[in-house]
Amino acid sequence: MINYKAIQRAKRNELFLRGPVQFGWVRQNIPDPTSRLILVAEGFMGMSKPPASEVTLTGKLWNCAGIESADQRSRVLKKIDQRCEDYWVERRPGRTTVLHKRVNSKLIATR
């Protein structure tokens, strides 16, 4: 038997938000800092030509996501490691951290 609700849900999962969703709106309306960081990072990844699958977590990106303190940054990165299956964090001692989409970790693991 065909499950039409599941088919419709799969189609809706492919839809995307278009238009000017500003980072200020993200900061004001998304309470979870991890979600804000991922949304802002996706925005920066999409801005590059061609779209990137990784982004360096610079001060500009943290500021756009509304994450101010180093303590909050470390908690956000820990939460991404623990709960976000589609992303992984590359920590580089003495350098800025890089956020990758999960596709790259599979490629790196096979090398």
C-alpha positions in Angstrom: 0.0 0.0 0.0 1.3 3.4 -0.9 1.8 5.8 2.0 0.8 9.2 0.4 1.6 11.1 3.6 5.1 9.9 3.5 5.5 10.8 -0.2 4.1 14.3 0.4 6.4 14.7 3.4 9.4 13.7 1.3 8.4 16.3 -1.3 8.0 19.0 1.3 11.3 18.2 2.8 12.9 19.2 -0.5 11.3 22.7 -0.4 13.5 25.5 0.6 13.2 29.0 1.9 13.8 31.8 -0.5 14.3 35.4 -0.1 16.0 37.8 2.2 16.2 36.1 5.5 18.5 38.5 7.3 20.9 37.4 10.0 19.3 39.9 12.4 16.0 38.1 12.0 17.7 34.8 12.7 19.3 36.2 15.9 15.9 37.5 17.1 13.7 34.6 16.3 15.8 31.5 16.7 16.5 30.9 20.5 19.0 28.0 20.2 22.5 29.3 19.5 23.5 26.0 17.7 20.6 26.4 15.3 21.5 30.0 14.7 25.1 29.1 14.0 24.2 26.4 11.5 21.7 28.7 9.7 24.3 31.5 9.4 27.0 29.0 8.3 24.6 27.7 5.6 24.1 31.2 4.5 27.8 31.9 4.2 28.3 28.5 2.4 25.6 29.4 -0.1 27.1 32.9 -0.7 30.3 31.6 -2.2 30.5 30.7 -5.9 30.4 27.7 -6.3 28.5 26.9 -3.0 31.0 25.6 -0.4 30.6 22.6 1.8 32.7 24.0 4.6 33.0 27.4 6.3 35.7 28.8 8.6 34.1 30.0 11.9 35.5 33.5 12.0 34.5 36.3 14.4 32.2 37.7 11.7 30.3 34.5 11.5 30.0 34.1 15.3 28.8 37.7 15.5 26.2 37.2 12.8 24.9 34.2 14.8 24.8 36.3 18.0 27.2 34.1 19.9 29.4 36.4 22.0 31.4 34.5 24.6 34.1 31.8 24.1 32.3 29.6 26.6 29.1 29.7 24.5 31.1 29.0 21.4 32.6 25.8 23.0 29.2 24.6 24.1 27.8 25.2 20.6 30.7 23.2 19.0 30.2 20.4 21.5 26.5 20.2 20.7 27.2 20.1 17.0 29.6 17.2 17.6 27.0 15.3 19.7 23.7 16.0 18.1 24.1 17.3 14.5 24.5 14.4 12.2 24.9 16.4 9.0 27.8 18.5 10.3 31.2 18.0 11.9 33.7 20.3 13.4 37.4 20.4 12.5 39.3 21.9 15.4 42.7 23.3 14.4 45.0 24.2 17.3 46.2 27.8 17.0 43.8 28.5 14.1 40.1 29.1 13.5 37.7 26.2 13.6 36.1 24.9 10.4 32.5 23.6 10.1 32.0 20.9 7.5 28.9 19.3 6.0 28.8 15.5 6.7 29.5 14.7 3.0 33.2 15.8 3.4 33.8 13.6 6.5 32.9 10.5 4.5 35.3 11.5 1.7 38.1 12.2 4.2 37.5 8.9 6.0 38.0 7.0 2.8 41.3 8.6 1.9 
